[in-house]
Amino acid sequence: MQPVRVLIVDDSAVTRKVVSHLLVSDPEIVVAGTAADGVEALARIPEVKPDLVTLDIEMPGMDGLDTLVAIRKLHPKLPVIMFSALTERGATATLNALARGASDYVTKPSAGGSSEFSPERVREELIRKIKSLCAARVPRPQPGALPVLAPSQPQGRIDVVAIGTSTGGPNALTALLPQFPADFPVPIVIVQHMPALFTRLLADRLNVLTRLQVHEGKEGQKLQPGEVWIAPGDFHMTVARKGIDFVLGINQNPQENSCRPAVDVLFRSVAQSYGANVLAVVLTGMGADGTRGSEAIRKAGGDVMVQDEASSVVWGMPGNIVAARLTDSIYPLDSIAPEVVRRVAMRRSLAGAARP
């Protein structure tokens, strides 16, 4: 296998040197070149033919967002990872970059020495994302031929929708949530792998775009129909039953799957609290977070659907669930919301009609 060729774009010579040093420590990655600004980056891409570009957001002249737009016009399939500071300005710019077609992002090492954003942690995250985005696509079985797990019991009403996602998730959620009606009859709980500041800004952005009420998760918050709750970065989010109510819990228990928040944590809690009345949706994302949680949902009698490979940025999380035969169905991104709305309405209608 040929090493992955990376072009590093950053106006800081120190940052270019640091990132180069982090990457060349892995024998499967080669730094094909560097560029100090967007204009130079656009000139160097056809010259060095990178497999992936790391792109600083804040650069003088042609900044990262303008450079990204130009890259997407000239090289629409070239993976681009944004390199941003962990600040509100940096987080907002990163979400803007993702909306303009960036493949993923990595936050720069923290000046304060936080272990979460230490150089070693950033190195691990950056290398993992580079390899995931540049992995050769392996032919998968077509959805109709997949051996999915049969329902374990008669299907009852759906009382909650739980969503898990990672790489490509912000754009997937931006496409998904606006399709839900304002009177959607159940709450939606979401884990999106992101740092704390990013999840708040993502919730605020989605709240403007959708007819539902979108918030960052809060300890003790009672779940209501038509509300969407996104797990805050660096916190696991759970759901517990208290009498006739279902309430959110927030904790900083150890990471699972190298993640906090983790999809597995949320999925296990909704399986325990709602039993068979859960519909889980796993969207684009790398890794295997959500697989064990999906198993818990299936064992409780709930449903699991996943995004298909063609519409996913990375088919790691959905693909692992398919491989484990834990999914009920596979849909392209643009078909997921209509299917969720249809399934929730149908199952709640049938459950109501069945009552004496």
Phi, psi and omega in degrees: 000132179287141177300152177284128181264124185241134172256124182259123182242115180198139181285344181269121178297325179295315180295318178301320180291317181296312181296320177300316180297320179296319186283320184289351175290346177257122183293347181267006180231137177237133173279105184285337180172174177226161177215145185266350178200177184294321181298315179295322180299314180296327178286328185277336182302308178292339181282312185262348178050064181287155172275341183201151178239132167261131191229119175292146181276312185264104177225146178293153180074244179278101185283181185298322181294315178296320179296319179299314179301318179293320178297318181295327178289318184272328184222071189299336183261357183287119179297138179229125175252121178282144180243109190230160177278150179275070177227166179297321177295316179295320180293319178297317179296324179295316178297323176296321179294318178298321179292337180265006173112007175297144182284322183192186180212159173222136178275143181292156178304141182283134177292336181279357177083017178302133182296331181294331182236032175290159178306321181293318178295317178296320178302311181299316182293316182295314181295319180298318182288323177299312182294323180293315182289336182256005180296142177295136180283123181262131179305134179247159174298148176289147183310320183294339183260003185284136178277087182274159180286131180287151177306139185276348180197167178305140186282130178255194182290158176256125183247352178204147172245125180245129184239136175234137181200164180216247182303125183086357185295315181305316178290323178297317179293324178296326177280328188280305192296324179297346179278350180277141179287158181297332182262027178305127195277001181225159176284159177237130177240139190226138164246120172240121180295107180200154173293168188304308183299323182294320183293323178295315180293324177296316178299317179298318181293316180293328180296329178285328188273340187244159177279349176275165176267117184249129182221162168279142185300145180227142178301129176080005182290126177283133180280136181230153176302146176076007177251148179238130181237123181255129181301131178291143179303142180071011175228136168286148176239135180230166174235133179229150178269131176229101185066238178265359183258160173239127186233153179278147170235145180234131180212165177243043173299166183306152178300151171235135184057034183061026184230144166207107013285155177242140178295320180304319181298312180296313183297319178299321183290322179289328176296319180289323185277320185256350181062233184282353188268040183240137167243115179258144178230125178248118182260183181313143179166150179267158180093195185236011179300133181107342182291310180293324177294323177295324177298319178296320179295317180296319179296329178280353179100005180277178182254151174225125172239155182227158175285145181283167184292319185299325182264359180270143172293315175223129183261041180282299182297309177296319182296323178293326178290321176298314181299328179275001179058047182248002183258147174276328188194157181233130183224148168294156186307317185288351178257353187289310182300312178302323179290321177297313180300314180298314184292319179296313181297314182297313184290326178287326178293315180296320179295321179292322180292333183281345181284144180292000000 
